[in-house]
């Protein structure tokens, strides 16, 4: 087992199935151009081998499938079918929900029972301005169908000053009414926002303001969360829960257990580091050759983690997953 001086190790793997996305959200891609699949993306078979090798080499226990947008990838069917046989304790998926209705039977058939859906507003006009793609009604329909099928659903919202911060309470009420757990994600200094500090500060809507806003309508208390959780979790007694992923306000680097594998075969040990480690060539090697080399790269990837706080990074989040 690979452990650093703070006792951290990799437990949670987030795998970007594809860089392609059917949205072009303002906080991810400033030029409004939708990301497309890279020509050198790994095959579904190679990705499954990558997960299997990382389970053995790093002790990965939980898998989150991300993108881009994973539901647009033609690799999803095969990948889900194969990776569900690897004995992981949990497999979940993060999606913008645009294709959720269409893909829900596949997700249920694979045994998946947890979804994270990115949704920043319930206002159709604001939705178009922020996502620059898709259709709000289709997302909401998919969510209702997934709820009816018994899926456990978390909603991810990035509050943006001047764009959707007035939707904080409507979004919370929408989620509480349906048994969804809303996660407010503070804007991250990633990609273009790491290079343009003014743009970041103009849009940033932090945890203190967020909790004050929620407190105007709801009484809440802090709830327990796993040691390596990214979110501070709160309970509104008798109604439900919400969380805040406070990258800036309350850093969680000291307990981070996440490792990311990009669709093109790069390992990222930390979002705040520009370092990355290529493993694509190892995935075609037999186990006895691949594992020692992979473990050496994992030591370096774990060393990339910040000691205390997220410092920002120029990497585009959509390329390596949420």
C-alpha positions in Angstrom: 0.0 0.0 0.0 1.3 3.5 -0.9 0.9 6.0 1.9 2.4 9.5 2.2 3.7 11.3 5.3 0.2 12.6 6.2 -1.2 9.1 6.1 -3.0 9.7 2.8 -3.5 7.0 0.2 -5.5 6.6 -2.9 -8.9 5.0 -2.2 -11.2 6.8 -4.7 -10.6 6.7 -8.5 -12.3 9.1 -10.9 -12.0 8.0 -14.5 -12.7 10.4 -17.3 -14.3 8.2 -19.9 -14.1 10.9 -22.6 -13.2 14.5 -22.8 -16.2 15.1 -25.1 -19.1 17.1 -23.7 -22.4 18.2 -25.0 -22.3 21.4 -22.8 -19.8 24.2 -22.8 -20.3 25.6 -19.2 -18.9 29.0 -18.6 -16.7 28.0 -15.6 -15.1 25.1 -17.7 -14.6 26.4 -21.2 -14.4 30.2 -21.6 -14.5 30.3 -25.4 -17.9 28.5 -25.6 -16.5 25.7 -27.8 -17.6 22.2 -26.8 -14.8 19.8 -26.0 -14.6 16.7 -28.3 -13.1 13.3 -27.8 -9.3 13.2 -28.2 -7.9 11.2 -31.0 -5.7 9.2 -28.6 -8.3 8.3 -26.1 -8.0 4.9 -24.4 -10.3 2.1 -25.5 -12.9 0.7 -23.1 -10.8 -2.4 -22.7 -7.7 -0.5 -21.8 -9.6 1.6 -19.2 -11.0 -1.5 -17.6 -7.4 -2.9 -17.3 -6.4 0.4 -15.9 -9.0 0.2 -13.1 -8.1 -3.4 -12.4 -4.4 -2.6 -12.2 -5.1 0.4 -9.9 -7.2 -1.7 -7.6 -4.2 -4.0 -7.1 -1.4 -1.4 -7.1 -3.1 1.4 -5.1 -5.9 -0.3 -3.2 -8.7 1.6 -5.0 -12.0 0.8 -3.5 -14.5 3.2 -5.1 -14.9 4.4 -8.7 -16.6 7.5 -10.1 -17.1 7.6 -13.8 -16.8 11.2 -15.2 -16.1 13.0 -18.4 -16.4 15.4 -20.2 -19.8 13.9 -20.3 -19.7 10.1 -19.9 -23.2 9.5 -21.3 -22.1 10.7 -24.7 -19.3 8.1 -24.9 -19.8 5.0 -27.1 -17.4 3.2 -24.7 -19.9 3.4 -21.8 -21.7 0.2 -22.4 -18.7 -2.1 -22.6 -16.8 -0.2 -19.8 -19.8 -0.5 -17.4 -20.3 -4.2 -18.1 -16.7 -5.1 -17.5 -15.8 -2.8 -14.6 -18.8 -3.9 -12.6 -17.1 -7.3 -12.4 -14.0 -6.0 -10.6 -15.3 -6.2 -7.0 -15.3 -2.5 -6.2 -17.3 -1.4 -3.2 -19.0 1.4 -5.0 -19.4 2.6 -8.6 -21.1 5.9 -9.3 -21.4 8.3 -12.2 -21.3 12.1 -12.6 -23.3 13.5 -15.5 -25.0 16.7 -16.6 -28.1 14.6 -17.0 -29.0 15.6 -20.6 -29.1 12.0 -21.8 -30.1 10.4 -18.5 -33.6 9.3 -19.7 -32.0 7.5 -22.6 -29.2 5.8 -20.7 -31.0 5.0 -17.4 -31.9 1.4 -18.4 -28.2 0.8 -19.1 -27.1 2.2 -15.7 -29.7 0.2 -13.8 -28.8 -3.0 -15.7 -25.1 -2.5 -14.7 -26.1 -2.4 -11.0 -25.4 1.3 -10.5 -27.5 2.9 -7.8 -25.8 6.3 -7.2 -25.7 9.4 -9.5 -24.2 12.8 -9.2 -26.0 15.2 -11.6 -24.6 18.7 -12.3 -27.3 21.3 -12.4 -26.7 24.9 -11.7 -30.2 26.5 -12.0 -33.9 25.8 -12.4 -34.3 28.9 -14.6 -34.3 27.9 -18.3 -32.7 31.2 -19.4 -29.9 31.0 -16.8 -29.5 27.4 -17.7 -28.8 28.3 -21.4 -26.4 31.1 -20.4 -24.3 28.9 -18.1 -24.4 25.5 -19.8 -24.4 26.8 -23.4 -26.0 23.6 -24.5 -28.7 21.1 -23.7 -32.3 21.5 -22.5 -33.3 22.0 -18.8 -36.6 20.1 -19.2 -34.8 17.0 -20.4 -32.6 17.0 -17.4 -35.5 17.4 -15.0 -37.4 14.6 -16.7 -34.3 12.3 -16.4 -34.0 13.1 -12.7 -37.7 12.2 -12.1 -37.2 8.9 -13.9 -34.1 8.1 -12.0 -35.8 8.9 -8.7 -38.7 6.7 -9.6 -36.3 3.9 -10.3 -34.8 4.1 -6.8 -31.5 5.9 -7.7 -29.7 7.7 -4.9 -29.1 11.2 -6.4 -26.9 14.1 -5.5 -27.1 17.4 -7.3 -24.0 19.4 -7.9 -24.4 23.2 -8.1 -21.7 25.8 -8.7 -23.0 29.1 -7.3 -21.8 32.0 -9.4 -22.2 35.6 -8.4 -24.4 37.5 -10.8 -25.4 34.3 -12.8 -27.2 31.9 -10.5 -26.5 32.7 -6.9 -30.2 33.8 -6.5 -31.1 30.1 -7.3 -29.5 28.8 -4.1 -32.8 28.6 -2.2 -35.0 27.4 -5.1 -32.4 24.7 -5.9 -32.3 23.6 -2.2 -36.0 23.4 -1.9 -36.3 21.5 -5.2 -33.8 18.9 -3.8 -35.3 18.6 -0.4 -38.8 18.0 -1.8 -37.4 15.1 -3.9 -35.0 13.5 -1.5 -31.9 14.6 -3.5 -28.9 15.8 -1.6 -27.7 19.2 -3.0 -23.9 19.8 -3.0 -22.9 23.4 -3.5 -19.4 23.5 -5.0 -17.3 26.6 -4.6 -15.9 27.9 -7.9 -12.4 26.4 -8.4 -9.3 28.2 -9.6 -9.0 25.9 -12.6 -8.0 26.4 -16.2 -8.8 30.0 -17.4 -9.9 31.0 -13.9 -6.4 30.1 -12.5 -4.9 32.5 -15.1 -7.5 35.3 -14.6 -7.9 36.1 -10.9 -10.2 39.0 -11.5 -12.7 36.8 -13.3 -12.6 34.3 -10.5 -13.2 36.9 -7.8 -16.0 38.5 -9.7 -17.9 35.2 -9.8 -16.9 33.5 -6.6 -19.7 32.9 -4.1 -18.3 31.4 -1.0 -19.5 29.2 1.9 -20.1 32.0 4.4 -22.5 33.8 2.1 -24.1 30.6 1.1 -24.8 29.5 4.7 -26.1 32.9 5.6 -28.5 32.8 2.6 -29.7 29.3 3.5 -30.1 30.4 7.2 -32.6 33.0 6.1 -35.1 30.2 5.3 -33.9 27.0 7.1 -32.4 26.0 10.4 -29.6 23.5 9.9 -26.9 21.7 11.9 -23.7 20.2 10.8 -23.8 16.5 10.2 -21.2 13.7 10.2 -19.3 12.9 7.0 -16.5 10.4 6.2 -13.0 11.4 7.1 -11.9 11.8 3.4 -15.1 13.5 2.3 -14.8 16.7 0.2 -18.1 18.1 1.4 -19.1 19.7 4.7 -22.5 18.1 5.3 -25.5 19.8 7.0 -28.9 18.5 8.1 -32.1 20.5 7.9 -34.1 18.5 10.6 -37.1 16.8 9.3 -36.3 17.7 5.6 -33.0 16.4 4.5 -29.3 17.2 3.9 -27.1 19.4 1.9 -23.4 19.8 1.6 -20.8 22.4 0.7 -17.6 21.5 -1.1 -15.6 24.5 0.1 -12.4 24.3 -1.9 -11.4 27.9 -1.0 -13.1 28.4 2.4 -12.4 25.2 4.2 -9.7 23.2 2.3 -9.8 19.4 2.6 -6.4 18.5 1.1 -5.1 16.9 4.3 -7.5 14.0 3.9 -7.8 13.8 0.1 -7.9 10.2 -1.2 -8.7 10.9 -4.8 -6.8 9.8 -7.9 -7.8 10.7 -11.5 -7.2 8.8 -14.7 -7.8 10.9 -17.9 -9.4 9.5 -21.1 -5.9 9.7 -22.7 -4.1 7.7 -20.1 -2.7 10.3 -17.7 -2.8 9.9 -13.9 -3.4 13.1 -11.9 -2.8 12.9 -8.2 -3.9 16.5 -7.5 -6.1 19.0 -9.3 -3.8 21.8 -7.9 -0.7 20.4 -9.6 0.2 20.6 -13.3 2.1 17.3 -12.9 0.7 14.2 -14.6 2.0 10.7 -15.2 1.4 8.7 -18.3 0.2 5.1 -17.8 -1.4 4.5 -21.2 1.6 2.4 -22.4 1.5 0.2 -19.2 -2.1 -0.9 -19.9 -1.0 -3.0 -22.8 1.6 -4.8 -20.7 1.1 -8.0 -18.7 0.3 -7.6 -15.0 3.8 -8.7 -13.8 5.4 -5.9 -15.9 2.8 -3.2 -15.5 2.3 -3.3 -11.7 5.9 -2.4 -10.5 6.1 0.5 -13.0 2.6 1.7 -12.0 3.4 1.6 -8.3 6.4 3.9 -9.0 4.2 6.4 -10.8 1.7 6.2 -8.0 4.3 7.3 -5.5 5.0 10.3 -7.6 1.3 11.1 -8.1 0.7 10.9 -4.3 3.6 13.3 -3.8 1.8 15.8 -6.0 -0.9 16.4 -3.4 -1.0 19.7 -1.6 -0.2 19.6 2.1 -3.0 22.0 3.3 -5.0 23.8 0.7 -6.0 23.8 -3.0 -3.9 26.4 -4.7 -5.5 26.3 -8.2 -4.2 24.8 -11.4 -4.2 25.5 -15.1 -5.5 22.1 -16.1 -9.0 22.2 -17.6 -11.3 20.3 -15.3 -13.4 18.9 -18.1 -10.4 17.0 -19.5 -9.8 15.1 -16.3 -13.2 14.8 -14.8 -14.9 16.3 -11.7 
